[in-house]
């Protein structure tokens, strides 16, 4: 079997100009004047990043997973931060087993989440180590298993974004989604039933036995399909994280509904566990009433990223329309917008050609392993017929990487 490949995709150069609205909100956010073009135009090129894709193309142990997020142990979020501090990645559903000559050997296993540690910050397969927990019989199991008061008997975790909290002894906070299966015989036969925080003490090593877990109360007991949940992406806009224009806040993005509407909350990192101190963007101002929250964008994906640019703009990266063929981005005037229209960054069609059931999802940027002036972006690939296609294409289910190089005026 030939691995799915980026080969043959041309480098794309773009300078886009479209109309933009909501200038009054923009003016309230920015001290300098931003014309409409600033949210609709950026010069960039994009190309495959095969050296990073190869790091996650593996034949033994961890050989697939989705939901990739990354932080550094010291909490720096600036470009190349991983070259001076160990990076930690985490994944949601994870495949563990052995592949020989592109054939998946019997005995492989799926766990609901796993982690990896990267030393050096470079795309080096020898520098990354994948970790998971084990049952008493030695078989792989998930690193994170729900244990909050609201947890149901059959719940398991998928993971959202996370950050190192400099105001909480540099503990690592990861957002979790409690998932419950509804019908395992159909695609998407599951539902999200809760939103949590997983807290890992500073210095703790995988599989993080000393973790603690907290229910996020805002949408408990409500239909998450309509209310959404938080943790799809984080912007740590603090001096400690190395943000270029810090205001001291953690911005927490969530996604809700079939249109993949993006919403945002903010909180001081020291208050992250004090939920009454969270505020929510209602389209005009920050409010303590979560029921007033309004969308700041749509057509996003359930995992995404928002990255500050040196010129004061904010770059949102996502899989356009949730499962669309384009990695998309929007430019924002502030962490809460307004955001310009979707700019199609990269067509992932070449990675879908093996089978009609294969689809892409959850694109996001990873600044800590990116160089200045660029963003390394991952996207995931899966199949609507996963049980059969993982046997035919055992390297199917893993992140792919592209490199977005941008040029600021």
N, C-alpha and C positions, 0 to 999 in steps of 0.2 A: 504494500500500500504506500502511495506517495503521501507525504504529509501535506495538509492544507498549506498553501503558500501565498506570500505577498508578491511573488515574482511577476513581473510584467505590468505592475501598476505604475503609471507614470507619476512623476512628481507634479504636484498641483500648485500653481501659483495663483493667488487670488487677491483682488482688491475690490471689495463689495461696497456699494452705496445704495441704500434704500431709505425710504422716509421713516421718521420716528415721531412718536407722540409723547405726551406726558412730560413736557419740559418744565412745568411748574414744580413737580415733585423732584426733578433733577436739581433744580436751582436750590431747593431747600437742603439738599444733601451735599452739594459741592460748593466750596467757596469760590472756585474758579468757574468760568463759563465753559460749558460743554455744548458745542453745536450738535445738531441731530446726527451729522455724519460720524461723530466720534463713537456712537453706539451701533453703527452700521458698517463700519469699514475698518479693516486692519490688513496690513500686508503680511502675508505668510506663505510659507511653503510647507508641504507635508510629504513625508516619505516613510516607508516601512522602517522599523527598528529591529531587524532580524536577530541581532545579537541578544536582545532582551527576550524575544520570542523563544530563542533556543534555550535560554535558562530554564524555561518552564515546559520544555519539551523533553520529557523524562521517561525512562523505561523501567525503573525499579523504585519501589516504595510509592511515594507521591507521584502520580502520573496525570492528575487532572483536578481541577477545582475552579470555582467561580467566586465572584464577590471580592476580588482582590483590593485591599487597602494597605497603605504603608505609612509608618511613622518612624522617626528616629528615637532612640532611647533617651536622648537629652532634650527632646521636644522641639528642636529646631525644624522649621517647615520651609526654609528657604532653599533655593536651588543648590544642589550638590551637598546638602546637609549630611547625606548618608556616607560621604567620604570621610567624615571626621567622627561619626558616631554610628554604632551598629543600628541597622534598620530592621524593623519587625514588620512582616507582612501577615495578614490573616485572610482566610478564605472561608466561604460557606461550603455547601456540599462538596465533598472531596473524595476522589477515587484513589485507592491504595491497592497495589498489586504489582504484577510483573508482566512486561511486554517483551516478547522475543520475536525478532524478525517481523515486526509489525503485527504480531498476533498476541492477543490478550490471553494469558494463561488462566486456567481455572483457579478459583480461590480468591479472586479480587474482592474488594469490599468498599462500600461507600460509608463514610461517616459524615456528620452534618457540618463539621467545621474543623479547621486545622490552622497551623501557623508555620512561618518560616523565618529564619534569622539570616541576614545578609551582612557580611563583613566587607569593608572596603568601598562599598557604594557603586561598584562597577558590575557590568554584565558578565559575571564569572560564575559558571556552573559549579566550580570548586569552592566558591566562597559562600554558597547558600546551603542551609541545612533545614530540611522540612521536619516538623514535629507534630505529633498527635499524642493523645492519651492511650492507655491500654486497659482492657478489662483484666480481671483477676486471672483469666486463662491466657493472657498475653495477646489477645486479639485487639486490633485497633478500635478506638472509640473516640468520640468527639472531645475536644478540649473544653468546650463550653456547653454545659447542660443546664437548662432552666431550673431554678430553685427558688424563685420569688414566691411570695404569698399567693399571687394570682395564678401561678403556674398550674396547668392541667396535667393529668397523668401521662398523656401521650405527647405533650408539647416538646419541641426541639428548637434550637436556635439557628437562624441565619443571622449574619452579622452586618452591621452598618459601619460607618466611619468611626474614627476614634482620635484621641489626642492625648498628649502628655500634659498634665495639669501642673504648671509651675506654682500655682497657688495652693495646691493640695499635695505637697511633698513630692512632686513629680510622679504621682501615681498615674497609671494609664487608664483612661476611661474609654470604653468601647460601647457603642450603641448596639443593642440586640433586638431582634424581632422574634417573638415567640410564634412558632408556626405549628399548625395542626393539620394533619392529613384529613381530607374529606372523601376522596375517591381515588385510590392509587392506580386505578385502571384507565384513567383519562389524563391527558395533558393538563397541567395546572390544577391537579386534584388536591389542592391544599388551600388554607386561608391563614392570614395573619390574625392572631388573637391578642397580641399584647406587645408593648414597646418597653424596653428596659435599658438600664445602664449596668454594664459589667465593669467592676473596678479592680484593677490589678496593682498590688503594691509595688513601689519603686524597687527595682532590682530583682523582682521575682522572675524566675525562669520557667519556660514551658515545661509541663502543661498547666502551670499557674494554679496550683492547688489552693493557694490562699486567696483566690478571687472572692469578691462578694458581689451581690446582685441586688438591684433596686428597681421596683416597678415605677415606670413613668406614668403619672396619674391622669394626664390630660384626656386620654381617649379610652380609659378603661371602661369596659362594658358597652362600648359603642361599635358600630360597624366600621371597621377600618377602611373598607373600600370607599366610603363616603367621607370619613373624617381624616384619613391619612395617619401617618406616624412620622416620628423624627429620626434623623440619623442617616439619611440618604447621602449627605455630604456635610462637611464641616469647614468653616473658615475660622482659624485661630488668629484673630486680628490683634495680637498682643506683641509687645516688645520682646518678651521672652522667646516667642516663636520665630522672631525675625521678620515680622510683617513690615512691609515698606511704609505703610501709613497706619500705625497702630492706634486704635481707640480703646483698647483694653478688653474688648468683648469677644466672646465666643459666639459665632453665628451658626445656628443649627438648622439645616435644611431638611424639609420633608416633602413627600410626594403623595398625592391623593387622587383618586378617581380615574376613570378610563382615559381622560384627556391628559393624564400625567401632569397635573397642575403642581407647581412648586410653591411651597410656603416656607416661611422663615421665622424662627424665634431667635432671641439673643439673651445672653446671661453673662454676668461676670464669672470667669472660671472658678473663683472662690465660692460662688453661690450655686454651683451646678446641681447640688443635691437639695437645695432649698427651692423647691419648685414654685413657691409663691413669689419668688423674685424673678422668675422668667417673664419676659414680655414678648409680644407677638406683633408682627407688622400687619396693620389692618388696611393698608393702601394709602394712609395719610400720616399715621404716627404709630409709635410703639404703645401697646396697650397690655394690661395685665389680664384681660379677658380673652382666653383662647378661642371662644366662640366667635369673636370678631375677626379672626385671622382671614386674610385675603391672599389670593394667589399672586405671585410676582412673575410667573412665566408658565408656559404650558409646553406640551409636546416633548417632555423630558423623559427620563428613565428612572427606575426605582433606585438606582445608584448613580451618582453624579459627582461633580466637584465644582468648587468656585475658588479661583486663584486670583490674588491681587497682582496687578501689573505695575511696573515701576512708574507709569505715567498717571496713576490714580484710578484707572478703570479696573473692572473685575471681569474675569473670563470664566463663564459657566460652560462646562463640557459635559456631554450626555449622549446617549444613543437616541437619535431623533425619533420621536413617536414611539418610544419604548422598545420596539423590536424592529425599527426601520433599518434600511441598509446603509444609512449615513451616520457616521460620527458627526455630531453637530455641536455648535457653540453659539453662545450669545454674549454680547458685551454689555456690561452694566456700569451705571454711574456711581453706584454704591453697593455694599453687600446686599441691600434689599432692593436694588434697582433704582430707577427703571432700567429694564433690559431691552436691548434692541431685538431685531428679528433673528430667526434661526439662520446661521451661516453653515452650509454643508461643508464639512472639512475633508471627509475621506469616505469613499465608497468601498465597503467591505465585501462586495459581491464575490470577489475571487475566493474568499474564505468560505463561501456557501455552496460552491459548485459541486461538491461531492454528492449531495443528496437534496431532494426537494424539501425534506423535513428540517434541514439545518437552518438555524436562525441566530442573529447576533443580538447582544444586549449589554446594558450597563457600562457604557464607556465612561471613563473618568481620567483626570490628569494626576500625575504623581510627582509633585515638585521636588521631593527630597532626593529623587534619583535622576532629576533633570539638570541640564546645564543652564547657566544664565542665558536668557534670550530664546529659550525653547521650553517646550513641555513634552515630556514623555507620557503618552496616553495609552491606556489598555482598553480592550473590549473583550467580552466573553463570547463564546460560541457554544451552542447546545443544539439539541434535536427534539422535535416533537415525538419522535420514536426512539427515545434514548435507550431503552433496554436492548434494542436490536442494533442501533447505530454505533453504540460504544463497542460492540463486538466487531463490527466491520471496520470502524475507524477509531482505534483505541487512543489516538492522539487528538481526537476531536475536542475534548472538553477541557480547555485550558485557555489562559489569557493569550491574546495577541497584542503586539505593541506597534505603535507608530510614533513618529517624532514630528511635532509641530514647531517650526522655527518662525518666530514672529519678528517684525521690524516696526519699531515705534517711531513716530514723527518727532 
